[in-house]
């Protein structure tokens, strides 16, 4: 076993590797960019080395800097994690030349599987079922369109060197092919430095099932069963589970043996994943092999009881696999939800900012949280906006689903928009709960998953009002305790009036909505009466339980909730976590509200920091509502800015290649 390894990655995967290394007594070296100087993986590692500026191409993707850090610190091996250089054959070769062990497969295996086209050719020779398509080298647009026409629409254009849903486009009809191809190639070139694509028949209602494989240097190779990763958005996984619902032992054996055959065909060593597209009838086709550890590996660990990072370290140090195929068995069911800083209701746009409150559910035998950030850390535009992976396990799928629903309800994220409300709806969705799975589930269940703006429930307003009254009391008591006259009646916030009942009004707005909602408050001795329009008055009491947690009594009903107050010059927001739902309210107080300033122009603004990659329209052009105006790239994904209504493009404020900040006005647009 190694005594010291360097982790050529960041975020939650670097923290995950550090956890296993520390348990095994292996010292760790972290590398970090200037933007990650205070990151959690840097804080956890035994040593850390700065390797350059924030941009990954100047830091995490520079092999020479990482190898120099390994030499300087005496690291014997490099764990690449996933993403970045994990599937870079040249980096694996460079490690070997430098006398440093690459904790991953041989460079030849990476090359063999690194090109989707070459991998398909290998699998065809190995008699692994393949999806109909074109996997050749001719990249002329007209030729590729002819191939797509021959295959029959819909087709999928996929980056040959791709992964993670980047460089992938679904084309429904022939007239859309050329534009989709150009967009796909731009994104592939930006993400992987290679714009080579392949074209395949799109399988209707496919399931995405992948097999975890593991090989060693002694000729052993096993499969650690399957994961169902069908629930996706933009071809990126959202929820994963193991084992796959509805999988028969015979089909599991067939897919497992096919995956092992694929791995053995390229002399595979280490952890890898063979991905298949499966029809609803159970037939399956080879899609690709990821020559690295996967984001969703924890669900495999939970059902097998194995630590796959430990397996990686042991295999890389020359040991045989810890177990034979006959020794491996499935126990229970596991689910993983990817907690992202993104706004699901705005097309899953990434969200950046400081994590003002980050409180994950308590970890246990049933709940695991893999994260690369802590409260106070920042989600920046430089890297993937993952906050954490939430993994749950139980004896069967229904029990695991209940665990996931509760764990999501217990998660608190404030400071960025998170996808937790969306995930909560997803795991409660009847289609998902009933295992009616395919890669189009999110779109198929759009009405359920994206219900639109709903009125604030009275319960949320009542809880927010009690929290506000308690907060004011606590502030008054704190101020009085440090004043020269702590017993002054002017320091009290108990609403006392001589011969009268103290009354006041709290005014709330739903975040992003200008409609004001008032709560009339009447003070009692140790309680308040709260009255909302259209609701019967309730007698309310409350007490703080520590931090932002509180117990609220409304008449005879007792509730546990959390309310986080966030005040800035723009608004006073209250994040109410109640009964598994999150509500964001704005407190409106005309006595001390600070009006938001800023330019109110007629332009379209950037939804996030990014780079303008293409201008689609031209100044002076008349366009219809929904017409594409420009393409913005952020976090390696393309986002098309469209016309909000029919009108005229007056001018662009940025050129292709320009970097823009969040909220920057991109287009001067005049509505018709």
N, C-alpha and C positions, 0 to 999 in steps of 0.2 A: 504493500500500500504506500502511496505517496505521503510525504511529510508536509508538502506545501504545494498548493495549486493556485493558479491565477484564473479569475473568472472574467472572460472577455465579453461582458454583458452588463446590464443595469436592471433596475427596477425589481419587480417581484421574483423573476427567475434567478437573479443574482442572490437575492435574499434566501430563496428556496435552496440553492446549492450550498450556501454558507451554513444553513441549518443542519444539513446532513453531514457536511465536512466537519463541523464542530463536534457532532455526536461521535464521529469516527476518530477524532483527535487529529484531524488534518488542518493545518493552518491555511488561511485564505488571504489572497491579495485581490483587492478590488481595483478596477480602473474606472476613471470617471472623467467626464467633460467638465468644462468650467461651469456649465449650467447645473451640474449634478454635484457640486462641491459639498453640499450639505445633505446629500441624499441618504436614505436609510441604508442602502447597501454599502455605502462608504462608512457609515457609522458602525455597521455590524462587523465588517471585515477586520482581520488582524492588522493588515497593512492596506494602504491605498495609494495609487499613483495617478496624477493628473495627466491626461493624454491629449488635451487640446481643446479647441473652442466647442461651443454648443452643437454646431452642425455635425451630424453623425459622420458625414463624409470626411470631416477633418479630425475626427476623434475615434469613435467606436468602429469605424470601417477602415481605419489605417492599420494594416497588419504590422508594418515596421514599428510603429509606436507601441503596439501591444507586445510584440516580441522583445523590444528593448526593455519594457517594464518587467517582463518575465526574467530576463537575464539579470537586471539590476536587483531584483528581489530574491533571486535563487529559486524561483518556482520550477518544479519539475514537470508540471503538466498544465495545460490550458483547457478549461471547460468553456465552450463557446456559448452555452445556453441555447436559445432559439432566436431566429432573426439575426441581423447583423452578419457576422462571418461564419455562422454555424454550418452553412451548406456551401462554403467557399472552398473548392478543391485546392486552389492556389495557396490559400492560408494553411490548409492541412499539410501541403507539401513544404511550405516555409517553416512550419513547426518542426517537421521531421529533419529538415536541413539544419535547423538551429539546435537540434538535440533535445527538443521539448516535446513531450507526449501530447498529441491532440486527442482529447477525450471525445472521440467520435469515430465514425467509420473511416476506412482508408480513402485516400483521395480518389482512387479509381472508382470506388463505389459511389462517391458523391458525383463524379463526372457521369457515370453511367445513368444515374437516376436524376441528375440535375436538369437535364433537358427532358421535358415531357415527351417530345417527339422521339428521342433516342430510347427513352424508357419504354415507350409503347412498342417500339420495334423489338426490344429485348423480350418483353412480355409475350409478344406474338410468337416468338421462337419457343418460349417456355409453355405455350398453350394456355396462357391465362386469358380469360375472356376480355375482349376489348370493345369499347363503344365505337360504333361506326364514325369515321371522320378522316380528315387529312392531317398527317403528322410530318409532312415533308419539309424540304428546305426552300421551296419556291415561295417567296414572300411578296410577289407582285400583287397589288390590290385586285386587279381584274381577274387574275388567276385564282386567288383565294375566294373571290365572289363566285366564280364559276364552280369551284368546289362546293361552296355552300349551297348554291342552287341545285347541284346534283344530289347532295345529301338530303336536302329538303328541310324547310324551316318548320319550327324554330331551330336555330343553331347557337352554339356557344363558342365565342372567340376567347381563347385563353393564352396568356403569356406562357411560352414554353419554359421559361426559367422562373415562373411565378409561384405564388403561394399567398395564403391569407386573404384571398378574394381580390387582390390587386391585379390590374391588367386583365380583367375578365368582363365580357359584355354578352348579354343575351340579346339576340337579334330575332325579331318575330317575322320580319318580311324583308324581301330582297332590296327594296329601295332604301332601307336603313343601314345596309351592310357597310358601305364605304365609310360613312361618318363614324359608325361604331368602331370599325377597324382602326381608323386614325386615332380616336380617343384611347382605345385599348393600347396601341403601340406607344403613345406618349406616356401613359401611366406606367407601362412595363419598362420603358427606358428610364424613367425617373426612379422607379422603385428598385430595379434589378440591373440597370445598365445594359439591358438586352431587350430589343423590341421584337424578337422572333415570336411568332404566335402559331397556334394550331387551331383547327376548326373541327368541332364535333357536333354530332346530333344531340339535341337537347332532349333528355328523357323526361316525359311528362310525369309529374308527381314522383320524382325520385327520392329515395332516402340516401343519406350520406353515412356510410358505415365504414369505420376504419379498424384495422387490426394492429395491435401493438406487438412488434416483434423484437427479439433480442438475440444477437449472435456473439460468440466469443472467438478467441484466436485458436481454440482447440477444435474447431469444426462443429461445435454445437450451435443449434438455433432453435428457439421455441417461440410460440405465440402466447401472449398473456390476454387472450380473448379480445372482445370487440368493444367499441364505443359507438354509440349512435350520436352523430353530430348534425342531424338533419335540420334543426331549428337555426336558421341563418337569416341575416339581413345583409344585402349587398355582397353575398357569397362569403360573408364572414360569420363564424360560428358565434352563437349567442348562449345557447344552453347545450351541454353535453351530458350524456348519461352512459352508465355501464351497469349491467349488460344491456344490449339492444332489446327493446320490447318486442316480443313475438318471435325471437330467434329460436329456432329448433336446434337441438344438439347436433343433428346431422348437418344442417346448414352452417353452424358454427365451426364444425370440423372441416367442412369443405373450404370455407373462407380462410380459416386459420392455416390449413395446409397450403392453399394457394399463396398466401402471404409469405409463408416460410420459403416456398419455392422461389418466389420473387426475390427474396433477400439472398438466398443461397446462389441464385444466378449471377449475382454481382459480388460474391464473396463478402457479404456484409458482416460487420463487427460493430457491436454497441446497440444503442436504442434506436429504433426506427419505426415508422408507421406506414403501413400500406393502406391506401385509401381506395374505397370502392364506391361506385354508384350502384344502388340496388333498386330494382323495380318492386312494385307492390306485390308481385307474385313470388318474390324471393330470388329471382335471377339477379346476377351481379356482374359488373364490369370493372376491370382495373382502371383507376383514374390516375394515380400518381403515387410516388413514394416520397415521404419526407424523411430525409436522412439526418434526423436529429431527434431530440426529445420534444414532445408537443406541449402546447399550453395546457391541454386537457388531461395530461398524464395523471393528475391526482385521483380521478375517478377510477382508473385502473388500479392504482395503489390501494384505494379504499376497499375494493372488492376482492383483491388478492392478498392483502396484508403485506405487500412487498414495497420496499423503498427503491424506486427505479434509479434515482441518483446514486445510491449506494451501489447498485448493480453496475452503473456506468463506471464508477471509480474502480471497482474490483476488476471488471473486464479490461479497462484501459491499463491497469497495472499488471496484466498478464494472467489473472486468475480465471478459472473456468466459471461458467454460469452457476449461480448458487443452487438452482433447482433444474430438474429435468421436466419434460412436458407432463409426464404422469404425476408429478408432484404438485402441479398447479391446479387450483380449483377456484370456483366463484363462490363468494359468500356475500349475500345481501345485494343491495342496490345502492348506487351512488349517483348524485347529480352535481353538476358544476354550473354556476352562473357567473358570467364575467361582469363584474361591476365596473362600469365605465363612466367617465366624466363626459357625458354626451346628452343631448336633448332629443329624446325619441320622438317627441311631438313636432320637431322641426327637422325631420329627415335624418335623425341621428347625428346632428352636427356636433362636433367636439366642443367641449366647454373647458375653458382655462381659468385659473385663479388659485387662490390660497384655500387650503382645507381648514376653514375656521372651526369646524367640528367634524371629527371622524371617530365614530364609536361603532366598531363592528360587534356582532353578537359574540357571546362568550364561547370560546373553543372547548370542545369536549370530545368524547368518543364519537359523537354523532356529527359534530360541526367542526370544520377546519377553514381557516382563512389564510390564504397566501397573499401577501401584500408587499409592495415596495415603497409605501408611503405611510406617514403617520400624521396625526393632527398637527397643523402648522406648516406642513410641507406644501409645495406648490405644484399644480399640474400646469406644465408649460406647453407651448405650441411646438416644441422641438421634437417630442417623442410621442409614442402611442399613449392615449389618455386613459390607460387602464388604472383603476384604483386598487382593485383586488380581484382574486378569484375566491368565490364562496362555494365551498364543497360540503355536501351533507351525505350521510350514509344511514341506512337502516336496513331492517331485515327483508323488506320488500319494497316495491316501487311506490305503492300508496303511502306507506309510512315515510319513505324518503321524501315524497312530495309534501307531506305535512311538515316535515322538518324544514324543508326549503321555504315554505310559506312563512313559517314562524321566524326563521333566521332573517329573511328579507324584511319582515315587519320590525325586527329588532335593530336593523342597520340604520345608523344616523350619519348622513353626509350633508354638510352645510358649507357653502362657499363656492361650490360649482354645481351646475345642474348634473344630476346623476340619472342613470337609467333604472334605478331601483323601482320606482312606481310602475314602469313598463314591465320589468321582470316579474313583479308581483301579479300583474294582470296575466302575464304569459303563463306562469305556473298554475294559475287558477282557471285558465281557459279550458273549456270542456274538451276541445279537440286535443290539446296537449295532455291534459289529465287522462283522457281516454286512449292515449298512445296512437292517435290518428295522425301519423307523422309523415312529413315530406318537406323538402327544402322550400316549398312555397307556403308553409303554414302561416307565417306572419302576414303575408299578403292576403292569403285566403281568409284569415280571421281579422282582417283590418277593422271592421266595425266594432268588434269586441275589444281589440287591443288599443285602438285609438278612438275613444268615445267622444273626444272633443271637450270643450270647456263645459264644465258643469257648475251649477250654483254652489257656493260655499254652504256646506251643511250647518245647521244651527249648532250642532254639537261642537264643531271646530271653532265657531265664533265664541261659544260660551267658554270653552276651555282656554282659548286665547285671552279672553277678557279676565278670567280668574288669574291666569298667569301674569297678566299685566298689573292687576291690582296687587298681587303678592310681591311682584318685583318693585313696585313703587313703595310698598310698605318697607321692604328690606332696605331700599336705598335711603328712605327717610330715617330708619333706625340707625343705619351706618353713619349718616351725616350727623344725627343728634348725638351719637356716642362720642364724636370727636369735637363737638362744639363747646363753647363756654357755658351754655345753658341747656344741658341735655334734656331737661324736663319741660322745656318751653312748649306750650300747646301748638305753636306755629310749626313745630317740627313733626307733628303727627300727621299721618295720612289715613286716619280712621273714619273720616267723613262726619265727625261729630258736629251737630248743630244744636243750639239751645232751643228747645221746644219744637224742633223741626226734624224731619228726616233728611239727611244729606243725600243729594242727588247729583248725578253727572251723566254725561254721554261719552261713550267711547265710539269712535268712528273708524271703521275698517274698510279696506278695499282688497279684493283678490288681486294678487300680483299680476300686473299687466292689464288690469281692467279698471277703468275709471269710475265704475259704479260704486257709490259709497253705501255702506251698510252700517246702521247705528245700533248700538246696544245701550239701552237705558239702564243705569246702575242706581239702585237705592241701597244705602248703607244700613246694616243692622249692627247688633252688638259684636258678633263674631262671624258675620256672614254678609252676603250681598243678595239682593234680588235682581235678577237679570231679565230684561224684557226685550225681545226682538219682535219686529213687525211680523204678524202672522203666526207667532208662536206664543204659547201660554207662558207666563212668567215662571221662572224657576228660582228656588232658594239654593244659593251656591256657597260652598265652603271650599277651602283648599289649604294644602300645606306642602312646603318644599321637602323633597326627599334627598336632596343633595345634587349639586350640579344643575342640570336643566330638567331633572325629573321631578314630577309633582303628582300628588294625589288630589283628585277633584271630586267633590260630591255635588250632584245636581239633583235636588229633592232627595229621593231615596236611592239614587243610582251613584255608585262609586266607580271612578275611572282612574287608570294609570296612564300618564302621558308624558311627553317631553316637549318643551317649548324653548327654542333657541332664538334669542334676540340678536339681530344684526343691524347696527345703526351706521349709516354713512351720510354723506352730504346729499345723496340722491333720495334716500328713503329710510324708513324704519321698518324693517321686515321682521316678521315672526314666523319661524318654521315650526309648524305644529305636527308632531308625530303622534298619531292616535289610531288605535285599533288596526295597525298594519298599513295605514294610509298616511300620506304626507300632504299638508296643506300649507301654502305660502300666502301669508296675509301682509298687508301694508297698513301700518298705523297712521292715521291721518290726524294730526294735531295742528290746527291753524295757528296756535300760539307760538310754535317754534319750528314749524316745517321750513326746511331750506329748499327753495325751488331749484330744480335742475336747470343748469344753463346749457349752452351749446348751440351750435349752428343748426338751423332748421331749413335745410335746403330741399331741392327737388330731386336729389340724386338717389341712387341705389347704393346701399352700404355693404361692406364686407361682413359676412356673418361670423368670421373668425380671422385671426392672423393667417396670412398665406402669401402665395406668389401668383401673379397673373400669368397664365401660360398661353392664352390665346384670346384675341378679340374676334368675335364672330360677326357682329354687326359693324356697320360703318357710320361715321358721323353724318347726320342728315337723313339717315334711312328711316322710313316709316315701317313700324313693326306691329304685329298683332299681340294680344295678351298671351303670355307664355312663350314668346319667341326667345331663343337663346341670344344673349348679348355678349357674354364673355365667360371664360372658364378660369376658375380659381383653384389652385392646388394647395391643399393644407393637409398635413400629416399623411402625405403620400397618396391622398385620395383627391380625385377631381370633383369639383362642385360647379354646376352650371348656374350662372346668374341669369335670370329670365325677366322679361318685361312684365311688370305687375298688371298692366292693362295696355290697350292699344295706344300708340303714341309715336313720338319721334325721338330718336337718339340724337341729342344735341352735341355731345362731346364725351370722350373718355378722359378721365383724369390720370390714368396710369397706362403705361405701355406694357406689352408682353415682356415678361422677365422681371418686372418691378415687384418688390416686396411691399405688402400693405398690412396695416394694423387692423385689429378688430374695430369695426364701426367706421372704417375709412370710406368716404364717398367715392364710388367707382365710376359712376355714369351720371352725366347730366341728362335727365330724361323729362320730356314734356308730354304729359298725357293728352290724348285727343279730346 
